[in-house]
Each structure stands twice: as C-alpha cells, then as structure tokens.
Amino acid sequence: MSQKVSDAPLAVASDGTVFVNVTHYRGVQAVEELVALAIEEKGEVFIGVGLDADEAKHVLRRLEDGAAEAVAYVLGARM
C-alpha cells in the first residue's frame, strides 16, 4: 500500500473537471488527514493512484484509439 502523496498541483479528469491538490492548500501529507480535509471542502473529491509507465502507455494508446474513432465519426457525418 502506498502512502506517498503526489506533489502535483492539479489533475484534469476526463470529464473536464479540474482538481487541485489539497496538500498545496493545507500542507498536510498524511493520506488520512488529506481525505478528511478534502471532504470538508466544497466541490467533488477525486481520489486516484498513479500508473506505472507501462500502464500509462496502455491507457494513452487506448485514449488515442478512442479519440481517432470519435473524430472519424464526427467528420464522417459531415460528408
């Protein structure tokens, strides 16, 4: 189980929601405390884990395939 907390200041979800890292707001590093602080804030809470390099490559390839399919669908409708 990982207890390392990312220092990345923000994340963008696939639905376009932008999330900020509460560690930058409060300076807390303990995961349990971060969750407690996050749920006190207004807005949605996103809890995620980082992917290793191979997993990230796989996800990005799948996203690229999906994006290409979506573009083909939209452009095909214009013809």
C-alpha positions as CSV (number, residue, x, y, z in Angstrom):
1,M,0.0,0.0,0.0
2,S,1.4,3.4,-1.0
3,Q,1.5,6.2,1.5
4,K,3.4,8.6,-0.9
5,V,1.4,11.7,-1.7
6,S,1.8,13.4,-5.0
7,D,3.0,16.9,-5.1
8,A,1.3,17.6,-8.5
9,P,-0.7,20.8,-8.0
10,L,-3.6,19.7,-10.1
11,A,-5.3,17.0,-12.1
12,V,-7.7,17.2,-15.0
13,A,-10.4,14.5,-15.2
14,S,-11.6,13.0,-18.5
15,D,-14.9,14.9,-18.0
16,G,-13.0,18.2,-17.9
17,T,-13.2,18.7,-14.1
18,V,-10.1,20.3,-12.7
19,F,-9.0,19.1,-9.3
20,V,-6.4,20.9,-7.1
21,N,-4.1,19.1,-4.7
22,V,-5.2,19.9,-1.1
23,T,-1.6,19.4,0.0
24,H,-0.8,22.8,-1.5
25,Y,-3.7,24.4,0.3
26,R,-3.1,22.9,3.8
27,G,0.4,21.5,3.8
28,V,-0.8,18.1,5.2
29,Q,1.0,14.9,4.0
30,A,-0.8,12.1,5.8
31,V,-3.3,10.4,3.5
32,E,-6.0,10.0,6.1
33,E,-5.8,13.7,7.0
34,L,-5.9,14.7,3.4
35,V,-9.1,12.7,2.8
36,A,-10.7,14.3,5.8
37,L,-9.7,17.8,4.7
38,A,-10.8,17.2,1.1
39,I,-14.3,16.1,2.1
40,E,-14.7,19.3,4.1
41,E,-14.2,21.4,1.0
42,K,-16.9,22.3,-1.4
43,G,-16.9,20.5,-4.8
44,E,-16.2,17.0,-5.8
45,V,-13.5,14.9,-4.3
46,F,-11.2,12.8,-6.6
47,I,-9.1,10.0,-5.2
48,G,-6.8,8.3,-7.6
49,V,-3.5,6.5,-7.9
50,G,-0.6,7.0,-10.3
51,L,0.0,4.4,-13.1
52,D,3.4,2.9,-13.8
53,A,5.0,3.7,-17.2
54,D,3.6,0.6,-18.9
55,E,0.1,1.1,-17.6
56,A,0.2,4.8,-18.6
57,K,1.3,3.9,-22.2
58,H,-1.5,1.4,-22.4
59,V,-4.1,3.9,-21.3
60,L,-2.8,6.6,-23.6
61,R,-2.9,4.2,-26.6
62,R,-6.5,3.3,-25.8
63,L,-7.3,7.0,-25.5
64,E,-5.7,7.8,-28.8
65,D,-7.7,5.0,-30.5
66,G,-10.9,6.3,-28.9
67,A,-10.2,9.8,-30.0
68,A,-9.4,8.7,-33.6
69,E,-12.7,6.8,-33.6
70,A,-14.7,9.8,-32.3
71,V,-13.0,12.2,-34.9
72,A,-13.8,9.7,-37.7
73,Y,-17.5,9.6,-36.6
74,V,-17.8,13.4,-36.5
75,L,-16.0,14.0,-39.7
76,G,-17.9,11.1,-41.4
77,A,-21.2,12.8,-40.5
78,R,-20.0,16.0,-42.4
79,M,-19.5,14.1,-45.7
